[in-house]
Structure formats: structure tokens, C-alpha cells
């Protein structure tokens, strides 16, 4: 069962309200729930589902001890004395809680299915629309910056023309009485700039981008971030969209799968420490098949993950009969074989999209199409502006070098 998958566990203390005391034990996170087990009696004192949690916060108990509180169905649960520290536990719990809310459904046998597939599609499209609108705003601001650069370059070219006339007058003999306009040196031909070859790195598509918890060097540094899988490698970003590290495909020496939700990526070096990142994510089951396909022979399933994968030489997709991998993929709604089993009439009925939802989806798609066309037009305009800026910069550089040579001859 999916409840048997333990994503992570931490030693801590739980405040038992019935006895008004702190109980030492272990806090465990599974794909669907949070559990606390007492060390002394082995009793399960707390067990509540992620979908039923209303809030996860950092608080202080008695204004001294740092704690994490979990609000579940009006009841606040207190956890303190967390190891390695409170921030690490909070980041991981919040990550899986948010991903559970975003996934919109629970996986596993007997889990309730989503009432409408159309609502899920609508939510995804609305998120895409918002991101595209934000991108359009950024592009518009970038276009204004390009226009300002062009105006500055035009001013520089005008100043260069004035300097050229002044140098021509200085180069003319002092006794020559006629206008210097007849003796202007011929302007050098302005070379046309060949279009620059596009950077392949900026044009390659992103295979998958997922939120992750990034651990670098020590377990106490686990922080939220993002993992981007690219055809040429993989990138790890922090929560402020700053690039932490980029692994080229040839630089990745091994990828270790610790569980369906946790992997580590390492690059070996001679004479200095290896570069290694440990990544924990609710959507990691989506990334593992891509990593296996892209880094064939470099993906290793560790001992704790062999029970999930069914063997180091077999892929999770080939072992979808294993309950753990079914749970992992079902938790995301992204299993490798998401087909509806034969005879499940209720599931097939729930997968249908109503007319109202189809109409709403059509309207959102039309807005997305309009935004995409406007974005394409703005990108084409900015490409032309960049070509013009490059040509203007090269012309200005050549003019400055020519005028510097003329000034050195005058001195």
C-alpha cells in the first residue's frame, strides 16, 4: 500500500494534549499523511492526511522552544526538538503538503477520485495563462529597454559625426582658406553585420521543470528550489530563481535513486571534493524515467530503493506492478501507464468533461492563443532590434577606433 512508503522521518517531540506532556518519538512523512510514533511505547499517537491539513507554521512553544505546528481539522498539533533543525523539516513538510494540494487528488486503493477532470484541466490552463501574461509583461518591459538603447546609440552616432567633422578641420592645413567640407576624408564603408548564430543553450526546450528540496553538502542546508531537465544537461535553481549549478550531460557521473521521491546527482573530481546535490520532490517519479532515458547506465537504485524499483536493472515503469511505484506515480497523477482499467465504469464517467467546462476551456485556449501570437510578434520585433543594436555597436566601435588613430596622428 502507498501508506507503507516512508519519504522521510525525523526524531522530535510531540505535545500530547491529553496528558499535557511532550512525548519523544519519530515524525514520519508518507505520500498521503504525517505520522508520529512514540519511542517508548511504539504507539502511533498522531496520524492525519496531508489533504486534511489547513496550515503548517513555524512557532515557539512557551516563547522559548522552536516548534512546527500543523493545523488539522481545527486541531493544532505541536512538534518540537526537531533534528537536524526546524527549517529543514518545515521545508520538506510544506513542499509535500503544497504538492498534494496542487495535485488535486489522492492516490492508492480506495482513495477518492477527483470529481471532475475538466476542473483539473481548467486549473492547469489558468496557471499557464497567468505565467504567459507575466512573461508578456516582462517582454514588454524588455522591449522598452531595447528602444532606450537604440535612442542612446543614435545619439552616440550623431556625436561621432560631429567629432569626425572636427577632426577633419584639425587635419586640414592651417593656411588653406577654403571650406573644409571639400576636403573631408571619405567615410569608411560601414560593414554589414552577419546575423549572429543563435545560442543553442538558450533555444533548447525544457523537458521537465519541477519544484524540489535541494540539499548541498549537509543535511541542515535543505532549501526549496527547482530542477530543470534539459536535453543537454540539468539545472538546479534556488527559490529566488538564481542558478545554483548546471550539470552538463557529460559531467554527470552518477545519479543515485534513494526512493521514488529522492535522488542525488554527483560529478566526480580528482584532487578536490565532488560536486553533489540531493534532490527531494513530490513529483520526482515524473523525473526518474527521463533521467533513466537520458543518462542510461549512470542511474543507480540504492538498497532502500530496490524494494520500490524491483531491482537495479529494471525501470520504475517496468515495475508499475510494485505498490510503491504505483503509489508514487498515483500521488502525482502522472503514472507511466495512467490508463483506466477495464470495467471501472465510475472512473470512466468521472473522466468526462462537461459542456460548461469545455466552453470554459475553449475560452481560455483562445486567450492563450492570442497571448502567444502577441508574444511571438514582440519577440520578432525584439530580434530585429537586437540585430540593429549589434550593427550599431559595431559601427560605433569601428568609428571610435578610426578617430583614435586620427587623433594619435595629430599629436
N, C-alpha and C positions, 0 to 999 in steps of 0.2 A: 504494500500500500504506500501511497505517497507520503503518509504521515511518518513512515519509517526513515525518510531521508532527513538527516540532520545536516543542515547547511553550516551551522556554526554553534559553538557553545562557549560560555564564559563563567568562571567562578564569580559568585556575587552573594549578596544577602537580600532576602525578600521579607518585607514587613507583613507579618501575618496579623491582620486586624482582630481576629477572634481571640488571640492570646496576647495581643499588644506587645509583640516582641519581634526582633529581627532573627530570621532563620537562615543560617549559611547553607548554600547549595549551589546548584548549577542552572544557569539560564540557557535554554536551547531554542534555536530558531529552525523551523521547518518551512517548507514552501507555503504552507497554509496557516501556520499557527505559531504561537510563542508559548513555551512551557517552562516551568520551574520545578525542579526536583530537589528535595531535601537531602543533604549529605548524610545526616544522622539516621533517618528512618527510611530513606529511599522513596518516600511518599511523594506523589505528584500533587503539589499544592496549588499550582496555577496552570491553566490550560485554556487559552482563548484564541479565536481565529483572527487572522490579520484583517479579514473583511469586516469584523465587528469592532475594530479599534477606531475610536473617534479622534484620538490625538496622542502624539508621543512628544514629550517635552523633557528638557533638562531642568531640574530643580534642585533645591537644597533641603535636606531634612534637618530640622532643628537649627536652621541657619548655619550649619557647620558642614555636614557631610554632603558631598555632591552625589546626586541621585538622578535616575531616569524614572519618569512617571508615565504610565500607559493608561489612558482613559478608555475603558471598555464597558459599553452599555451602562454608563453612569457611575461605574465603579473605578476608582483610581488605584492602580497598583504601583507600589514603590519598590525600586531596585537600587541598591547601593553597594559600595565596596566592589566596584566593577573592575575587572582585570582584562586587558592590560591598562585601560583607562576608560573613562566615561565617554569621551568623544568618539573613540573607535566603535564601541558598542552602539552608540546612538546613530552614527553614520550608517552602519550596516542595517540596523533595525528600520530606520527611516527609509532607506533605499528599497528594501523588500516590501515594506508597507505601501509606499507610493506606487511601486510597480504593480502590486496586487490591485490597488485601486484603479490604476490606468488600464490594466488588462481587462477589467470589467467582468471577470468571471472566475470561478474556481475550477480546478481540475480534479480528476480522480473519480473513483466509483461513488455513485450516489451524490455527487456534487451538483448543485442546481445549475442548469444551463442559463445562458443569457436570454432574456425574454424576447429580444429582437436583434437579428443580425443587422438590420438596417440602421438601428441606432448606433451600433458599433462603427459601421462604415461612415455614418454621418459625423461622428466624433472625430474619426481619423481625418476626414476631408476638411472639417473645420479647423483642425490643428494645422493641416497643410496650408490652408488658405491664410491663416494668421502668420505663419512663417514666411509665406510668399509676399504678403503685404509688408512685413518688416524688411524683407530683402529689397523690395521695390523702393522703400523709403531710403535705405542705405545707398542703393544705386543712384537715386535722385540726388542725394547729398554728394555722392562721389562725382556725379556729372557736373554739379555746380563748382566743385573744386577744380575739375579739368577746365571749365570755362574761365575761371580766375587765372589758372596757369597760362592759358592761351593769351589772355589780355596782357599778362605780365611779359610774355615772350614777344608780343607785338611791340610793346613799349621798349623792350631791350633792342629789337631790330631798328626802331626809329632812332634810338640813341647811337647805335652803331653807324647809321648813315651820317649823322651829324659828325661823329668822330672821324669818319672817312673823309668828309669834306675838309675838316680842319687839318688833317694830316696832309691832304693834297696841297693845301695852301702853304703849309710849312715846307713841303718838298720843292715847291716852285722857287726859282731863283729870285732873290730879293730885288734885283734890278728889272725884272720883267714887268712891264707896265700893264699888260693886258689881263683880262679876266682869267682867273684860273679855271673857269669852267671848261675852257677848250683843252686844258692840259690834265684833265682828270685821268688818272690811271684806269685802264679798263677793269671792270669788275670781273673777278674770277667767277667761272661758271659754278653755279650752285649745284652740287651733286645731288641727284635724287637718291633718296634712301631706299634701299631694298627692304621689303617687308621682313621684319624680324621673325625668325622661326618661333612658333608658339612653344611655350614650355610644356612639355608632356606631363609634368607633375601637376600643373595647375588644371590641366584639361581631363585628367583621368577621373573616372567616376568612382564614387564611394560604394563599395559592395555592401557594407553594413556599418551603421553607427549606433552604438548602444551606451546607455549610462552604466558606469561601473564604479566600484570602490577600489581605489588604487593604493597599493602598499608597496613602498620602495625602501629596501634595506631592513627596516624594523617594523614589527607588528604594530607599534604605537603610532605609526605615521599614516594609518589608513584614512584616506580622504576621498570624497566624491569626485568623479571625473567622467571622462568619456573615452571609449575605444572606437577607433575608426579603422575598418578593414579596407585596404586599397589593393588594386592589382599588383602594385609594385612594393607593397610592404604594409605596415600597420603603424598607426599613430596613437599616442596616448596624450590626452588633454586633461587639464585640471578644470575645476568648476568655474573658473574665470575665463575659459576659452583660450588659455595660454598653453602652447605646445610644451609638454614635459619631455617627450622623447619620440623620435621616429626611428623605427626599425626598418631598414631596407630588407627585402625578401632574402637577399644573400647573407645578411648579417644575423639572421635568426638561427641560432644553433640548436635550440630545443624548446619545445612547448610542452609543459607538463600539465596534465589534466588531473587535478586533485579531487574533483567531484563534478557533477553536471553543472555546477554554478561557479566553479573556481578553477582558474588556470594560472600558470606562471610562464613568462616569456623571458628567455635568457640569451645574452650574447657573450661568448667567452673571449677573454683577453689573456695574453701572456705577459707576466710581469706586473699586472695591476688587477684590481678587483673586477669581477664580471659585472655587466650591466643586467640587472634582473628586476622585473616588475611582476607583482602578484595581483591578479585582477579577479574580483568577485562581483557577480552580476546576476540579477534575476533572469535576464534574457541571454545568459551565456549559452544555453542549449541551442540557440539560433546560430551562435558564432562558431561552436565547436565543429560542426560539419564543414563549414567554409574553411576553417583552419586546417582540417584534415585534407581537404582537397587541394589547398594552396601550398601547404608545407608537408607534402607527403614524405613519410619517413622520419620527420622531426617531431611528430606528436607522440607523446608517451603517456599512457594511462598508469598512474601510480597505484600502489596496493589498495589504497582506500577507494579508488575509482574503479578497480577491476570488477567489483560487485555490481556496479552500475552499467559498465560497458560490456561485461561478459567476457572480457579478455582483451589483452593489449593489442592484438592484431585485428580486432573487429571494431567496426564503427558503431556509434550510438544508433544510427539509422537502421543498421542491420540487426540491432538488438532491441528494436522497439517492443518486443515481447517482454523485455525486462520491466518490471513495475516501476523501478526508479526512473528510468529514462522516459517512460510514459508519463509519469507524474511531472518530470521536469519540463517536458515539451507541452504537456497539457496546461501547466501553470501559466505558460505564456500564450497559449492559443496558437502555437507555431510548431507543432509537431511535424516531423518529416513526412508522415502519412496521415494527413488530417481527414481522410475520407470518412463518411458516416457509415457505420456498419449496417449490413443488410438487416431489415426487419425493425430498425429503430424509426418507426413512423413519427413519434413525437419529436425526435431530434430533427428529422427532415422538415417537419411542419414549422419548427421554430427557426429554421434557417431561411425561410421565405421572407422576402422584403415586401412590405405593404405598398399600396399605391401612393399614399401620402409620403412615405419615406422615399420612394423612388422619385417623386416630384421634387422633394427637398434635395435629394442627391443630384438631380439634374440641374437645379438652380445653382448649387454650389460648384458643380463642374463647369457650368457656363462662366461663373465668376473666375474660377481658376484659369479657364482658357483665356479670358480677357486679360487677366493679370500676367499670364505667361506671354501673350503677344506683346503687351506693353513692355514687359521686361526684356524681351528679345529685341524690340526696336531700340530701347535705351542702351542695351549692350552693343548693338551695331553702331549707334551714334558715338558711344564712348570708344569703341575700337578705332573709328575714324579719327576721333580727337587724339587718341594716343599716338596714332601714326603721324598726325600733323605735329604733335608736340615733339616727337622724336626727330622729325625732319628739321623743325625749327631749332631745337637744341644743337643738332649737328651743324646747321648753318651758322648759328651764333658762335659755336666753338671754333669753326674754321675762320670766321671773320676776326675773332679776338686774336687767334694765332697770327694771322696775316698782319693785323695792325700792330701787334707786339714786335714783329720783325721790322716793320717800317719805322717804329719808334726807336728801336735799337740802332738802326742806320742813322737816324737823325742825331743821336747822342754820340 
